Amino acid sequence: MIKLYGYPRSRSTRVVWMLEELGVDYEFIKIELLEGAGQAEEYLKIHADGKVPAIDDGGFVLTESAAIVAYLGDKYSASGLVPEPRTQLRAKYDEWSFFVLTELEQPLWTIGKHTFVLPEEKRVPEILSIARWEFLKACKVLEKN
């Protein structure tokens, strides 16, 4: 059974969603990030940066939500959820997956960091309008497709 190390309302949700869609049994192990559990010596052996998500699939440890989702899609390819590798359909699937990560999520994460994640003294309020502009620009691409 896959062990998923995660925290609610984080990028772990991507992996939970994928596992649920695939119908794969998994154990969710909550890492209490706000209490410092991500920096515990034991967890740092799983994820060197102390972040979530991470999976342990029979001793194979993988971090980074996009890498985990890609791995799961390929491992459980019989589900048909992810297009077969080396096909044009898969290339388009990857194109839109990467677009979401680089063009849509990046400005949203910038807004989140500079609104509530970073300590107040590290926040740069001026960056918020730029991030909103970047997000809206990316949304226009979606509207055209």
BADOBA-163084 format. One record per atom (N, C-alpha, C): atom name; y, x, z negated; residue number from 1. Coordinates in Angstrom, 1 decimal. Layout:
# BADOBA-163084
(rec CA,(Y,X,Z),NUM)
...
This chain:
# BADOBA-163084
(rec N,(-1.2,0.8,0.0),1)
(rec CA,(0.0,0.0,0.0),1)
(rec C,(1.2,0.9,0.0),1)
(rec N,(2.2,0.5,0.8),2)
(rec CA,(3.5,1.2,0.9),2)
(rec C,(4.3,1.0,-0.4),2)
(rec N,(4.8,2.1,-0.9),3)
(rec CA,(5.8,2.0,-2.1),3)
(rec C,(7.2,2.1,-1.5),3)
(rec N,(8.0,1.2,-1.8),4)
(rec CA,(9.4,1.2,-1.3),4)
(rec C,(10.3,1.4,-2.5),4)
(rec N,(11.0,2.5,-2.5),5)
(rec CA,(11.9,2.8,-3.6),5)
(rec C,(13.3,2.3,-3.1),5)
(rec N,(13.9,1.4,-3.9),6)
(rec CA,(15.1,0.8,-3.4),6)
(rec C,(16.0,0.2,-4.5),6)
(rec N,(17.0,-0.4,-4.1),7)
(rec CA,(18.0,-1.1,-5.0),7)
(rec C,(18.5,-2.3,-4.3),7)
(rec N,(18.7,-3.4,-4.9),8)
(rec CA,(19.2,-4.6,-4.3),8)
(rec C,(20.6,-4.3,-3.6),8)
(rec N,(20.9,-5.0,-2.6),9)
(rec CA,(22.1,-5.0,-1.9),9)
(rec C,(22.5,-3.6,-1.5),9)
(rec N,(21.5,-2.9,-0.9),10)
(rec CA,(21.7,-1.5,-0.4),10)
(rec C,(21.0,-1.5,0.9),10)
(rec N,(20.9,-0.3,1.5),11)
(rec CA,(20.2,-0.2,2.8),11)
(rec C,(18.7,-0.4,2.6),11)
(rec N,(18.3,-0.5,1.4),12)
(rec CA,(16.9,-0.8,1.2),12)
(rec C,(16.5,-2.2,1.8),12)
(rec N,(17.5,-3.1,1.8),13)
(rec CA,(17.3,-4.4,2.4),13)
(rec C,(16.8,-4.3,3.8),13)
(rec N,(17.2,-3.4,4.6),14)
(rec CA,(16.7,-3.2,6.0),14)
(rec C,(15.2,-3.0,5.9),14)
(rec N,(14.7,-2.2,5.0),15)
(rec CA,(13.3,-1.9,5.0),15)
(rec C,(12.5,-3.1,4.4),15)
(rec N,(13.1,-3.8,3.4),16)
(rec CA,(12.4,-5.0,2.9),16)
(rec C,(12.3,-6.0,4.0),16)
(rec N,(13.3,-6.2,4.8),17)
(rec CA,(13.3,-7.2,5.9),17)
(rec C,(12.3,-6.8,6.9),17)
(rec N,(12.2,-5.5,7.3),18)
(rec CA,(11.2,-5.1,8.3),18)
(rec C,(9.8,-5.3,7.7),18)
(rec N,(9.5,-4.9,6.5),19)
(rec CA,(8.2,-5.1,5.9),19)
(rec C,(7.8,-6.5,5.9),19)
(rec N,(8.8,-7.4,5.5),20)
(rec CA,(8.5,-8.8,5.4),20)
(rec C,(8.2,-9.4,6.8),20)
(rec N,(9.0,-9.0,7.8),21)
(rec CA,(8.8,-9.4,9.2),21)
(rec C,(7.4,-9.0,9.7),21)
(rec N,(7.0,-7.8,9.3),22)
(rec CA,(5.7,-7.3,9.8),22)
(rec C,(4.5,-7.8,9.0),22)
(rec N,(4.8,-8.4,7.8),23)
(rec CA,(3.8,-9.0,7.0),23)
(rec C,(3.0,-7.9,6.3),23)
(rec N,(3.6,-6.8,6.0),24)
(rec CA,(2.9,-5.6,5.4),24)
(rec C,(3.1,-5.7,3.9),24)
(rec N,(2.0,-5.5,3.2),25)
(rec CA,(2.0,-5.4,1.7),25)
(rec C,(2.7,-4.2,1.3),25)
(rec N,(3.6,-4.4,0.3),26)
(rec CA,(4.3,-3.2,-0.2),26)
(rec C,(4.7,-3.5,-1.7),26)
(rec N,(5.0,-2.4,-2.4),27)
(rec CA,(5.4,-2.5,-3.8),27)
(rec C,(6.9,-2.0,-3.8),27)
(rec N,(7.7,-2.9,-4.3),28)
(rec CA,(9.1,-2.5,-4.5),28)
(rec C,(9.4,-1.9,-5.8),28)
(rec N,(9.8,-0.7,-5.8),29)
(rec CA,(10.1,0.0,-7.0),29)
(rec C,(11.6,0.2,-7.1),29)
(rec N,(12.2,-0.5,-8.1),30)
(rec CA,(13.7,-0.6,-8.2),30)
(rec C,(14.2,0.7,-8.9),30)
(rec N,(15.1,1.4,-8.2),31)
(rec CA,(15.7,2.6,-8.7),31)
(rec C,(17.1,2.2,-9.2),31)
(rec N,(17.3,2.2,-10.5),32)
(rec CA,(18.5,1.8,-11.1),32)
(rec C,(19.6,2.8,-10.9),32)
(rec N,(20.2,2.7,-9.7),33)
(rec CA,(21.2,3.7,-9.3),33)
(rec C,(22.4,3.7,-10.2),33)
(rec N,(22.8,2.5,-10.7),34)
(rec CA,(24.0,2.5,-11.5),34)
(rec C,(23.8,3.1,-12.9),34)
(rec N,(22.5,3.3,-13.2),35)
(rec CA,(22.2,3.9,-14.5),35)
(rec C,(21.8,5.4,-14.3),35)
(rec N,(21.9,5.9,-13.1),36)
(rec CA,(21.6,7.3,-12.9),36)
(rec C,(20.2,7.6,-12.5),36)
(rec N,(19.4,6.6,-12.3),37)
(rec CA,(17.9,6.8,-12.0),37)
(rec C,(17.7,7.6,-10.7),37)
(rec N,(18.7,7.5,-9.8),38)
(rec CA,(18.5,8.2,-8.5),38)
(rec C,(18.6,9.7,-8.7),38)
(rec N,(19.2,10.2,-9.8),39)
(rec CA,(19.4,11.6,-10.1),39)
(rec C,(18.3,12.1,-11.1),39)
(rec N,(17.4,11.3,-11.4),40)
(rec CA,(16.3,11.7,-12.3),40)
(rec C,(15.4,12.7,-11.6),40)
(rec N,(15.0,13.7,-12.4),41)
(rec CA,(14.2,14.8,-11.8),41)
(rec C,(13.0,14.2,-11.0),41)
(rec N,(12.3,13.2,-11.5),42)
(rec CA,(11.1,12.7,-10.9),42)
(rec C,(11.5,12.0,-9.5),42)
(rec N,(12.6,11.3,-9.5),43)
(rec CA,(13.0,10.6,-8.2),43)
(rec C,(13.5,11.7,-7.2),43)
(rec N,(14.2,12.7,-7.7),44)
(rec CA,(14.7,13.7,-6.7),44)
(rec C,(13.5,14.4,-6.0),44)
(rec N,(12.3,14.3,-6.5),45)
(rec CA,(11.1,14.9,-5.8),45)
(rec C,(10.8,14.0,-4.6),45)
(rec N,(11.2,12.7,-4.7),46)
(rec CA,(10.9,11.8,-3.6),46)
(rec C,(12.1,11.8,-2.6),46)
(rec N,(13.3,11.7,-3.1),47)
(rec CA,(14.5,11.8,-2.2),47)
(rec C,(15.4,12.8,-2.8),47)
(rec N,(15.5,13.9,-2.1),48)
(rec CA,(16.3,15.1,-2.5),48)
(rec C,(17.8,14.8,-2.8),48)
(rec N,(18.3,13.7,-2.2),49)
(rec CA,(19.7,13.4,-2.4),49)
(rec C,(19.8,12.3,-3.5),49)
(rec N,(18.7,11.7,-3.9),50)
(rec CA,(18.7,10.7,-5.0),50)
(rec C,(19.2,9.3,-4.5),50)
(rec N,(19.1,9.1,-3.2),51)
(rec CA,(19.6,7.8,-2.6),51)
(rec C,(18.4,6.9,-2.4),51)
(rec N,(18.7,5.7,-2.0),52)
(rec CA,(17.7,4.8,-1.5),52)
(rec C,(18.0,4.3,-0.1),52)
(rec N,(17.1,3.9,0.6),53)
(rec CA,(15.6,3.8,0.3),53)
(rec C,(14.8,5.0,0.6),53)
(rec N,(13.6,4.9,0.1),54)
(rec CA,(12.6,5.9,0.4),54)
(rec C,(11.3,5.2,0.4),54)
(rec N,(10.3,5.6,1.2),55)
(rec CA,(9.0,5.0,1.1),55)
(rec C,(8.0,6.1,0.9),55)
(rec N,(6.8,5.7,0.3),56)
(rec CA,(5.7,6.6,0.2),56)
(rec C,(4.5,5.8,0.8),56)
(rec N,(4.1,6.2,1.9),57)
(rec CA,(3.0,5.6,2.6),57)
(rec C,(1.7,6.4,2.5),57)
(rec N,(1.0,6.3,1.5),58)
(rec CA,(-0.2,7.1,1.3),58)
(rec C,(0.0,8.6,1.2),58)
(rec N,(1.2,8.9,0.5),59)
(rec CA,(1.5,10.3,0.4),59)
(rec C,(2.5,10.8,1.4),59)
(rec N,(2.7,10.1,2.4),60)
(rec CA,(3.8,10.4,3.4),60)
(rec C,(5.1,9.8,3.0),60)
(rec N,(6.0,10.7,2.6),61)
(rec CA,(7.3,10.2,2.1),61)
(rec C,(8.4,10.3,3.2),61)
(rec N,(9.1,9.2,3.3),62)
(rec CA,(10.2,9.2,4.4),62)
(rec C,(11.4,8.5,3.8),62)
(rec N,(12.6,9.1,4.1),63)
(rec CA,(13.8,8.6,3.6),63)
(rec C,(14.7,8.2,4.8),63)
(rec N,(15.8,7.6,4.6),64)
(rec CA,(16.8,7.1,5.6),64)
(rec C,(16.2,5.8,6.2),64)
(rec N,(17.0,4.7,6.0),65)
(rec CA,(16.6,3.4,6.4),65)
(rec C,(16.2,3.2,7.8),65)
(rec N,(17.0,3.8,8.7),66)
(rec CA,(16.8,3.7,10.1),66)
(rec C,(15.5,4.4,10.5),66)
(rec N,(15.3,5.6,10.0),67)
(rec CA,(14.0,6.3,10.2),67)
(rec C,(12.8,5.5,9.7),67)
(rec N,(13.0,4.9,8.5),68)
(rec CA,(11.8,4.1,8.0),68)
(rec C,(11.5,2.9,8.8),68)
(rec N,(12.6,2.2,9.2),69)
(rec CA,(12.4,1.0,10.1),69)
(rec C,(11.7,1.4,11.4),69)
(rec N,(12.2,2.5,12.0),70)
(rec CA,(11.6,3.0,13.3),70)
(rec C,(10.1,3.3,13.1),70)
(rec N,(9.8,4.0,12.0),71)
(rec CA,(8.4,4.4,11.7),71)
(rec C,(7.5,3.2,11.5),71)
(rec N,(8.0,2.2,10.7),72)
(rec CA,(7.2,1.0,10.5),72)
(rec C,(7.0,0.2,11.8),72)
(rec N,(8.1,0.2,12.6),73)
(rec CA,(7.9,-0.5,13.9),73)
(rec C,(6.9,0.1,14.8),73)
(rec N,(6.8,1.4,14.8),74)
(rec CA,(5.8,2.1,15.6),74)
(rec C,(4.4,2.0,15.0),74)
(rec N,(4.4,2.2,13.7),75)
(rec CA,(3.1,2.2,13.0),75)
(rec C,(2.4,0.8,13.1),75)
(rec N,(3.2,-0.3,13.1),76)
(rec CA,(2.6,-1.6,13.2),76)
(rec C,(3.0,-2.2,14.5),76)
(rec N,(2.9,-1.5,15.6),77)
(rec CA,(3.3,-1.9,16.9),77)
(rec C,(2.5,-3.1,17.4),77)
(rec N,(1.3,-3.4,16.9),78)
(rec CA,(0.6,-4.5,17.3),78)
(rec C,(1.3,-5.8,16.9),78)
(rec N,(2.2,-5.8,16.0),79)
(rec CA,(2.9,-7.0,15.6),79)
(rec C,(3.8,-7.5,16.8),79)
(rec N,(4.2,-6.6,17.7),80)
(rec CA,(5.1,-7.0,18.8),80)
(rec C,(6.5,-7.1,18.4),80)
(rec N,(6.8,-6.8,17.1),81)
(rec CA,(8.2,-6.9,16.6),81)
(rec C,(9.1,-5.9,17.3),81)
(rec N,(8.6,-4.7,17.6),82)
(rec CA,(9.4,-3.6,18.2),82)
(rec C,(8.8,-3.3,19.6),82)
(rec N,(9.6,-3.2,20.6),83)
(rec CA,(9.0,-2.9,21.9),83)
(rec C,(8.3,-1.6,21.9),83)
(rec N,(7.3,-1.5,22.8),84)
(rec CA,(6.5,-0.3,23.0),84)
(rec C,(7.4,0.9,23.3),84)
(rec N,(7.0,2.1,22.7),85)
(rec CA,(7.8,3.3,23.1),85)
(rec C,(7.7,3.6,24.6),85)
(rec N,(8.7,4.4,25.0),86)
(rec CA,(8.7,4.9,26.4),86)
(rec C,(8.8,3.8,27.4),86)
(rec N,(9.5,2.7,27.0),87)
(rec CA,(9.7,1.6,28.0),87)
(rec C,(11.2,1.4,28.0),87)
(rec N,(11.7,0.8,29.1),88)
(rec CA,(13.1,0.4,29.2),88)
(rec C,(13.5,-0.6,28.2),88)
(rec N,(12.6,-1.5,27.8),89)
(rec CA,(12.9,-2.5,26.8),89)
(rec C,(13.1,-1.8,25.4),89)
(rec N,(12.3,-0.8,25.2),90)
(rec CA,(12.5,0.0,23.9),90)
(rec C,(13.8,0.8,23.9),90)
(rec N,(14.1,1.3,25.1),91)
(rec CA,(15.4,2.0,25.2),91)
(rec C,(16.6,1.1,24.9),91)
(rec N,(16.5,-0.1,25.3),92)
(rec CA,(17.6,-1.1,25.0),92)
(rec C,(17.6,-1.4,23.6),92)
(rec N,(16.4,-1.6,23.0),93)
(rec CA,(16.3,-1.9,21.6),93)
(rec C,(16.9,-0.8,20.8),93)
(rec N,(16.6,0.5,21.1),94)
(rec CA,(17.2,1.6,20.4),94)
(rec C,(18.7,1.7,20.6),94)
(rec N,(19.1,1.4,21.8),95)
(rec CA,(20.5,1.4,22.1),95)
(rec C,(21.3,0.5,21.2),95)
(rec N,(20.8,-0.7,21.0),96)
(rec CA,(21.5,-1.7,20.1),96)
(rec C,(21.4,-1.3,18.7),96)
(rec N,(20.2,-0.8,18.3),97)
(rec CA,(20.0,-0.4,16.9),97)
(rec C,(21.0,0.7,16.6),97)
(rec N,(21.1,1.7,17.4),98)
(rec CA,(22.0,2.8,17.2),98)
(rec C,(23.5,2.3,17.2),98)
(rec N,(23.8,1.4,18.1),99)
(rec CA,(25.1,0.8,18.1),99)
(rec C,(25.5,0.2,16.8),99)
(rec N,(24.6,-0.5,16.3),100)
(rec CA,(24.9,-1.2,15.0),100)
(rec C,(25.1,-0.1,13.9),100)
(rec N,(24.3,0.9,13.9),101)
(rec CA,(24.5,2.0,12.9),101)
(rec C,(25.8,2.8,13.0),101)
(rec N,(26.1,3.1,14.2),102)
(rec CA,(27.3,4.0,14.5),102)
(rec C,(28.6,3.2,14.6),102)
(rec N,(28.6,2.1,15.3),103)
(rec CA,(29.8,1.4,15.6),103)
(rec C,(30.2,0.3,14.7),103)
(rec N,(29.2,-0.5,14.2),104)
(rec CA,(29.4,-1.6,13.3),104)
(rec C,(29.4,-1.2,11.8),104)
(rec N,(28.3,-0.6,11.5),105)
(rec CA,(28.2,-0.3,10.0),105)
(rec C,(29.1,0.8,9.5),105)
(rec N,(29.4,1.8,10.3),106)
(rec CA,(30.3,2.9,9.9),106)
(rec C,(31.6,2.4,9.4),106)
(rec N,(32.4,1.6,10.1),107)
(rec CA,(33.6,1.1,9.6),107)
(rec C,(33.5,0.2,8.3),107)
(rec N,(32.4,-0.6,8.3),108)
(rec CA,(32.2,-1.4,7.1),108)
(rec C,(31.9,-0.6,5.9),108)
(rec N,(31.1,0.5,6.1),109)
(rec CA,(30.8,1.4,5.0),109)
(rec C,(32.1,2.1,4.5),109)
(rec N,(32.9,2.5,5.5),110)
(rec CA,(34.2,3.1,5.1),110)
(rec C,(35.0,2.2,4.2),110)
(rec N,(35.1,0.9,4.6),111)
(rec CA,(35.8,-0.1,3.9),111)
(rec C,(35.2,-0.2,2.5),111)
(rec N,(33.9,-0.3,2.4),112)
(rec CA,(33.2,-0.4,1.1),112)
(rec C,(33.5,0.8,0.2),112)
(rec N,(33.4,1.9,0.8),113)
(rec CA,(33.6,3.2,0.0),113)
(rec C,(35.0,3.2,-0.6),113)
(rec N,(36.0,2.8,0.3),114)
(rec CA,(37.4,3.0,-0.2),114)
(rec C,(37.9,1.7,-0.8),114)
(rec N,(37.0,0.7,-1.1),115)
(rec CA,(37.4,-0.5,-1.8),115)
(rec C,(36.8,-0.5,-3.2),115)
(rec N,(35.4,-0.2,-3.3),116)
(rec CA,(34.8,-0.3,-4.6),116)
(rec C,(33.7,0.8,-4.9),116)
(rec N,(33.3,1.6,-3.9),117)
(rec CA,(32.3,2.5,-4.2),117)
(rec C,(32.8,3.8,-4.8),117)
(rec N,(33.8,4.4,-4.2),118)
(rec CA,(34.3,5.7,-4.7),118)
(rec C,(35.2,5.5,-5.9),118)
(rec N,(35.3,6.5,-6.8),119)
(rec CA,(36.2,6.4,-7.9),119)
(rec C,(37.6,6.2,-7.3),119)
(rec N,(38.4,5.5,-8.1),120)
(rec CA,(39.7,5.1,-7.6),120)
(rec C,(40.6,6.3,-7.1),120)
(rec N,(40.5,7.4,-7.8),121)
(rec CA,(41.3,8.5,-7.4),121)
(rec C,(40.8,9.2,-6.1),121)
(rec N,(39.7,8.8,-5.6),122)
(rec CA,(39.1,9.3,-4.3),122)
(rec C,(39.4,8.4,-3.1),122)
(rec N,(39.8,7.2,-3.4),123)
(rec CA,(40.0,6.2,-2.4),123)
(rec C,(41.3,6.5,-1.6),123)
(rec N,(41.2,6.2,-0.3),124)
(rec CA,(42.4,6.3,0.6),124)
(rec C,(42.7,5.0,1.2),124)
(rec N,(43.6,4.2,0.6),125)
(rec CA,(43.9,2.8,1.1),125)
(rec C,(44.3,2.8,2.5),125)
(rec N,(45.0,3.8,3.0),126)
(rec CA,(45.5,3.8,4.4),126)
(rec C,(44.3,3.8,5.4),126)
(rec N,(43.2,4.2,5.0),127)
(rec CA,(42.1,4.2,6.0),127)
(rec C,(41.5,2.8,6.3),127)
(rec N,(41.8,1.8,5.4),128)
(rec CA,(41.2,0.5,5.5),128)
(rec C,(41.7,-0.2,6.8),128)
(rec N,(42.9,-0.1,7.2),129)
(rec CA,(43.4,-0.7,8.4),129)
(rec C,(42.7,-0.1,9.7),129)
(rec N,(42.5,1.2,9.6),130)
(rec CA,(41.8,1.9,10.7),130)
(rec C,(40.4,1.4,10.8),130)
(rec N,(39.7,1.3,9.7),131)
(rec CA,(38.3,0.9,9.7),131)
(rec C,(38.2,-0.5,10.2),131)
(rec N,(39.1,-1.4,9.8),132)
(rec CA,(39.1,-2.8,10.3),132)
(rec C,(39.2,-2.8,11.8),132)
(rec N,(40.2,-2.0,12.3),133)
(rec CA,(40.4,-1.9,13.7),133)
(rec C,(39.1,-1.5,14.5),133)
(rec N,(38.5,-0.4,13.9),134)
(rec CA,(37.2,0.1,14.5),134)
(rec C,(36.2,-1.0,14.6),134)
(rec N,(36.1,-1.8,13.5),135)
(rec CA,(35.0,-2.8,13.4),135)
(rec C,(35.3,-3.9,14.4),135)
(rec N,(36.6,-4.4,14.5),136)
(rec CA,(36.9,-5.4,15.5),136)
(rec C,(36.7,-4.9,16.9),136)
(rec N,(37.0,-3.7,17.1),137)
(rec CA,(36.8,-3.1,18.5),137)
(rec C,(35.3,-3.2,18.8),137)
(rec N,(34.4,-2.8,17.9),138)
(rec CA,(33.0,-2.9,18.1),138)
(rec C,(32.5,-4.3,18.3),138)
(rec N,(33.1,-5.3,17.6),139)
(rec CA,(32.8,-6.7,17.8),139)
(rec C,(33.1,-7.2,19.2),139)
(rec N,(34.1,-6.7,19.8),140)
(rec CA,(34.4,-7.1,21.2),140)
(rec C,(33.3,-6.6,22.1),140)
(rec N,(32.7,-5.5,21.9),141)
(rec CA,(31.6,-5.1,22.7),141)
(rec C,(30.5,-6.1,22.6),141)
(rec N,(30.2,-6.5,21.4),142)
(rec CA,(29.1,-7.5,21.1),142)
(rec C,(29.4,-8.8,21.9),142)
(rec N,(30.7,-9.2,21.8),143)
(rec CA,(31.1,-10.5,22.5),143)
(rec C,(30.8,-10.4,24.0),143)
(rec N,(30.9,-9.2,24.6),144)
(rec CA,(30.7,-9.1,26.0),144)
(rec C,(29.2,-9.0,26.4),144)
(rec N,(28.4,-8.8,25.5),145)
(rec CA,(26.9,-8.7,25.8),145)
(rec C,(26.1,-9.8,25.3),145)
